[in-house]
């Protein structure tokens, strides 16, 4: 939610339903990537899922599932502004994956104000 959260509805049930759909779409999106990229993404997610490396990269002690929206936003911001290039690259990869998956799903277009492609 830290990356696409501002576009989600305020209603908690609607937000959770959209995020569940997003996770399903993201899984399909990642499964469609070449194997070498899947391995790299898996390594990245492993680093972020492991407490010591998550704490080092994001400053967040809570697990992703237990973190508040504010903690998620702060963790992502910590990665974005980190002085280490590798941590900033980790942020960029994570953000790119989330955005590509989210915006490639036409069901999310109305949330962003995008009416869809123009009929020619």
N, C-alpha and C positions, 0 to 999 in steps of 0.2 A: 504494500500500500504506500510505502514511502515514495515511490517514483510516480505512480499513476493515481495516488490517493486524491489529489485535488480535483480530478475529473469524475470521481465516483459520487453517487448520490449520498445524501446525508443519512438516509434511513439505513440503520444497521443491517436489517435483513436483506435489503436490496444490495448493499455493499458486499455482504458475505456471499450472496448468490453470484454476483458478478465476479468476485475473486475466485470462487470455486470453478466457474466456467473458464476463467483466465488460466488457472492452474492446469486444467484439462487441456486447453488449447496450447499452452506452453509445452506440456509434455509431448503432444503430437508434433509441435514445431521443432523441438529439440531432437525427437526421434527421426525427423526428416533431414537432419544435418549429416554431413559426412562423418564417418566413424572417428577420424582424427579430431574433429571439432567436438564430438560428443565426449571423447576422453578428456579433452582440455576443460570443457565445461564441468564435467564430473569432478575433476580435480579442484576447480575453483569452488564449486558448491561444497565439496568436502572440507576445504579450508574454512569456509564461512560457517559450516555446521559444527566444526570442532571448537570447543570453548576457548582454548588458548589462542588459536589463530584468529578466531572471531573477535576476541577481546583486543588482540594486537592490531587488527585491521580496522575495526569499527569502534573500539572503545566500549562496546556493549557487552554487559555481563549476562543479561537474560538471553534465553533461547529465542529464536525467531518467533516461534508460536506463542510464547508467553510475553513478548515485548508489546508495549503500548504503541499506538501510532506515533506518538511523540518520540519514543525511544527509537523506533524504526527510522523516522526522518532524521534524527540526530546521528544515528549510525551511518546512514548513507551520506550525510553531509560531512561527517568525519573522514570518510573515504575520499570524497570528492576534493576536499581541501587539504588532504594529507601532504606533507612536504616530500614524501618518498614517491618517486615516479611509479614504482611497481604497485603501490597501493592505489594511486590515482588510475592506473591502467586497469586494475581489478574493478574499480568503480565503473569505469567506462565500458568494460565488457559486460558487467552485470546490468547496467542501465540500457545498453544496446539490446541485449537479449530480451529484457522485459518490454522495452518499447517496440521492438520488431514484432514480438508475439502479440502484444496488446493491440497495436494499431493495424496489424494485418487481419484482425478479426473484425469483419464488417458489422457484427453485433455491437461493437464498441464505438462505432463511428458517431451515432447520435449523442453519446456522452461528451464528445469533443466538439460538437457543432459542425462536423463534416457531413454534408448531405450525401456523399457518395460520388462516384464518377458521373460525369456529365454524359448524357446519351448523345451520340453523334448520328 
